[in-house]
Amino acid sequence: MTLFAKYKEQYRKNLALSIPVILTQVGQMVTQLADTMMVGQYGGEDSLPLAAVSFGSSMAFLILIGCIGVALGLTPLVGERFAQGNKQECKSLLHNALIFYTLLGLLVGVAQYAASPLLYYLGQPVDVVNGAIPYYQMLAYSVPFMLFFFGFKSFLEGVGNTKVVMTITIVTNALNVWFNYLLIYGHWGLPAMGAEGAGLATTLSRVASAAMVFGYFLCKKQYADYLKGFTLRALRLDRVRRLLSIGLPIAGQMFLESSAFVGTAVMIGWLGEVSLSANQIAITLGNCAFMVILSIGSAATIRISHCYGQRNKEELRLATHATYHLVLAWSLLASLVFILLRHDIPRLFTDNEEVIAITADLMFFVALYQLWDGMQNVSVGILRGLQDVKIIMPIAFVAYWLINLPAGYLLGIPGGMGASGFYLSYSFGLSAAALLMMWRIRRKIRAL
């Protein structure tokens, strides 16, 4: 039997879940691309607006990603119980998640806004920080709505429905681009708000996402049943502790990984606004490829959680291998595109020749770390499905804080490689994370 024939059914099942998530994630990246391209074109040869969005979005993302990690803990819990036919437990988990995540979003949003003055202490050019703060503060208003949306999103993925969120995301991303057009440049009598307008557009689109997914649950009888009896009194500490037992390690891993990228962006900012602008373009393009990887990992969490709930070890093993095959194929394709088009793509974002030249160099290193980024991310998705998440935080700490960040500083500053040195260090951290997590998965599956 050929390899393809052996795994054909597994590929089909994984892709059936992955493709809607891929379209969802690609839609979200279209929003980030639109923000970057439209703000870059708004600035023209002036790299300051793009640098401001780069810095502001990095800081806001670092805060938000931890919250999203907590929300992702709902998916494997619902997936296991859904596979066992325990609808009442799924319902209870949803109620508690919606209340807890929204409260968490309110607290984090207030803290993010209040922390604005601290941005001046990160060694960035003052003009960049001045431009970043309005964008950063505008995004703070969106955090509660984003987490409310993620409560429903994680639940839907747990029951194997990835198409609804895809549709909502496509619609709201189209709204975001339209809001960008109105608010960044100032059309229909509105003032030209530049970077702040991009932040407001993103916030409005996140509010729309929350409203649409809530409306879907109310209108669709299949899911309206899960909201019956919903009340603030439904909040139970044992359910919250269960959500946190899975969500906190996921959040910690995502925070540590993201902090390596954000910390690198901060250090690149020490090199000046031109390097910071190049970093924004390169990391945005890298994130486009990563969204597909993230989708394959999300599908892996769903498949593995269902196999785990049914205690079907053979199906679990095959689904795991098929996941690695898919991410390997995608990573190689993305790397090839980045290398071949590294001198052409940056021109879509800016007219500044110096920024274009630095970005082309960085894209080579983005291509270099694609494979390891893919392997480590789907490994996290598999471990989430197995509810074996306590190990991922220590691995992330070693890989990103003890290897990635120090190596980036040494190569970039004392080593004289500049931004390219920081990007080379990503390969060191991501490869360490991938190998350690794959070793853990192999042990876990053998122990089942």
PyMOL commands that set and color helices and strands:
alter all, ss='L'
color gray80, all
select helices_A, chain A and resi 3-43+48-72+74-83+87-114+116-121+126-140+143-158+163-185+195-219+221-227+232-234+237-269+273-310+313-340+345-348+353-385+392-412+419-447
alter helices_A, ss='H'
color red, helices_A
deselect
rebuild
show_as cartoon
